[in-house]
Amino acid sequence: MKMLFNAFAKKVFGVKYEGLIKAVFISAVMFMGLKGAGINISVSPAVLYLTAAVFSAGVMWKALNSNDFSQSFGNMIMMPFPEKALVFTYISVLGIYTIFTKLIVVMALFFAVHVFDVPQIICSVLAAFCAVYMSAAFFVSRRAKAVVLLWAAAVAASIFLLKDMGAYPMIAVFGVSLLTALIITLNSDAYVFYDLAVKNESIRSGVKSHAHALVWVYLLRYIGTHKNYIANSFIMWGIACALPLYLKLIDMQDMTGAFLYIGYAVVLMNTPIAILISCDPDLERSIKEMPGACRFFIPYGLFVFVYNIISVTIYLGSWQLQQGGIAVSHIVLGAILAAAGAVLTILLEYFMPVRNWKIESDLWHNPRKYIVPCVIVLLAAGWGVLSGGVF
């Protein structure tokens, strides 16, 4: 099992586990910095548990569907192997990746601004591991996915139903769910992951076989064969559309103007659209080698612009229906920010493509993705201050 662990871990974290060490170091620095600043924010334990579970489940799901790592598993499965040990090691390495390189940053933020009891900390850790193995159980369940979804919904509901009873009931819920998910995962067929590797390889081959297609056709086909990219955009749109409702729930109607401008950055955080070059090194090399790279990047920029316009239209339409007050200036600002986001995206992909990533989830969570929304927030805030519409 040690050999299997090292084989998978070095693929994810690097030969010397530098990815893991870097994430832990950054989290420690951020925790000490925030703790030293004396920032105190009241955080409900229920929010901590839900964040740990949902965030871990999302990252783990992306990791399970990663093209490169599933191919590594496919190569490993071609040799004689102990099935349960292979599956357990594979899922555990992805779980360590999820919790100790991605979730740890979020948890460092929570623990720095609020003091939690030891049982609450233990419960949050159990919530993360539970989400990891439940995601794996959902992945390997060929015919019982609906049951696993209902199970996950019940666990999420229990966070709120039992929130006034302390941490121990939730520790029991997460512990039982973790044990059950672990049993399901260990008794699964290892070839489920091999099937994914074969499927991903066929998709990649299918997309790349149309070398002479128009750029827009290529991009549409690429998005169509990567459904998780579309799902990510729907999630971003949903969050932005929920902002007006969130203002009413937390009784912060006096901050309507500020939240309106922040929403632009949320809907224009197009992680999947902004990494189409970074996630395909072969495509990047082909583009850089051919004469006139603008033949690709100009249509690519227009594609991102149209995508951004759709996002802004959905956002402003939702805001108008729920809050009202959308003026022509907001529409013009949306078009300007959509264009700015598209230009920044293609400039980053041309001059600063993300390289040396180990697994696709690294692309989705690379710090570079925050450059565009940060610039969008600054531009939107500047517009709001000059027009007097921030507050």
Long-range contacts (C-beta under 8 A, 24 or more apart in sequence): 1-82, 1-85, 1-88, 1-89, 4-76, 4-81, 4-85, 4-86, 4-89, 4-90, 5-89, 5-92, 5-93, 7-72, 7-76, 8-72, 8-73, 8-76, 8-89, 8-90, 8-93, 9-93, 9-96, 11-68, 11-69, 11-72, 11-358, 11-359, 12-69, 12-93, 12-94, 12-97, 12-358, 12-359, 13-97, 13-101, 13-358, 14-358, 19-101, 19-358, 19-362, 20-96, 20-97, 20-100, 20-101, 23-100, 23-101, 23-102, 23-104, 23-105, 24-100, 24-104, 26-105, 27-104, 27-105, 27-107, 27-108, 28-108, 30-105, 30-108, 30-109, 30-112, 31-108, 31-109, 31-111, 31-112, 33-112, 34-108, 34-109, 34-112, 34-113, 35-112, 39-112, 39-113, 40-113, 40-114, 41-113, 41-114, 42-114, 43-110, 43-113, 43-114, 43-116, 44-163, 45-116, 45-120, 45-123, 45-163, 45-167, 46-159, 46-160, 46-163, 48-110, 48-116, 48-120, 48-124, 49-123, 49-124, 49-127, 49-159, 49-170, 49-174, 50-127, 50-156, 50-159, 51-106, 51-110, 52-103, 52-106, 52-107, 52-124, 52-125, 52-127, 52-128, 52-131, 53-127, 53-128, 53-130, 53-131, 53-155, 53-156, 53-159, 54-131, 54-156, 55-102, 55-103, 55-106, 55-131, 56-98, 56-99, 56-102, 56-103, 56-127, 56-128, 56-129, 56-131, 56-132, 56-135, 57-131, 57-132, 57-134, 57-135, 57-152, 59-98, 59-102, 59-103, 59-361, 59-365, 60-94, 60-95, 60-98, 60-131, 60-132, 60-135, 60-136, 61-135, 61-139, 62-228, 62-360, 62-361, 62-364, 63-94, 63-97, 63-98, 63-359, 63-360, 63-361, 64-94, 64-135, 64-136, 64-139, 64-196, 65-196, 65-228, 65-360, 66-359, 66-360, 66-361, 67-200, 67-201, 67-204, 67-360, 68-358, 68-359, 68-360, 69-94, 69-359, 69-360, 70-193, 70-196, 70-197, 70-200, 71-197, 71-200, 71-201, 73-193, 73-194, 73-197, 74-193, 74-194, 74-197, 74-198, 77-190, 77-191, 77-193, 77-194, 81-190, 83-189, 83-190, 84-186, 84-187, 86-190, 87-185, 87-186, 87-188, 87-190, 87-193, 88-185, 88-186, 90-193, 91-132, 91-133, 91-136, 91-185, 94-132, 94-136, 95-129, 95-132, 95-133, 95-136, 97-359, 97-361, 98-128, 98-132, 99-128, 99-129, 99-132, 102-361, 102-365, 103-128, 117-167, 119-166, 119-167, 119-168, 119-171, 120-167, 122-167, 122-171, 123-167, 123-170, 123-171, 123-174, 126-171, 126-174, 126-175, 126-178, 127-170, 127-174, 129-174, 129-178, 130-155, 130-174, 130-175, 130-177, 130-178, 130-181, 133-178, 133-181, 133-182, 133-185, 134-177, 134-178, 134-181, 136-181, 136-185, 137-180, 137-181, 137-184, 137-185, 137-188, 139-192, 140-184, 140-185, 140-188, 140-189, 140-192, 141-184, 141-188, 142-192, 151-177, 208-282, 214-299, 215-295, 215-296, 215-299, 215-300, 215-303, 216-299, 216-303, 219-276, 219-299, 219-300, 219-303, 222-276, 223-272, 223-273, 226-272, 228-272, 229-272, 229-273, 230-272, 232-271, 232-272, 232-364, 233-270, 233-272, 233-273, 233-307, 233-311, 236-266, 236-267, 236-269, 236-270, 236-311, 237-267, 237-311, 237-314, 237-315, 239-266, 240-266, 240-267, 240-311, 240-314, 240-315, 240-318, 241-314, 241-315, 241-318, 241-319, 243-319, 244-318, 244-319, 244-322, 244-323, 245-322, 247-323, 254-391, 255-391, 256-323, 256-325, 257-384, 257-389, 257-390, 257-391, 258-384, 258-390, 258-391, 260-319, 260-323, 260-330, 260-384, 260-389, 261-377, 261-380, 261-381, 261-383, 261-384, 261-389, 261-390, 262-377, 262-380, 263-315, 263-319, 264-312, 264-315, 264-333, 264-334, 264-337, 264-376, 264-377, 264-380, 265-373, 265-374, 265-376, 265-377, 265-380, 266-315, 266-373, 267-308, 267-311, 267-312, 267-314, 267-315, 268-308, 268-311, 268-312, 268-337, 268-338, 268-341, 268-372, 268-373, 268-376, 269-369, 269-370, 269-372, 269-373, 270-304, 270-307, 270-308, 270-311, 270-341, 270-345, 270-372, 271-363, 271-364, 271-369, 272-364, 273-303, 273-304, 273-307, 273-345, 274-304, 274-345, 274-348, 274-349, 274-369, 274-372, 275-349, 275-354, 275-363, 275-364, 275-366, 275-369, 276-300, 276-349, 277-349, 277-350, 277-353, 278-349, 278-353, 278-354, 278-355, 278-357, 278-363, 279-360, 279-363, 281-355, 284-353, 293-350, 297-346, 297-349, 297-350, 300-346, 300-349, 301-342, 301-343, 301-345, 301-346, 302-342, 304-341, 304-342, 304-345, 304-346, 305-338, 305-339, 305-341, 305-342, 308-337, 308-338, 308-339, 308-341, 308-342, 309-334, 309-335, 309-338, 311-338, 312-337, 312-338, 329-387, 329-389, 333-380, 333-383, 336-379, 337-376, 337-379, 337-380, 340-375, 340-376, 340-379, 341-372, 341-376, 344-371, 344-372, 344-375, 345-372, 348-372
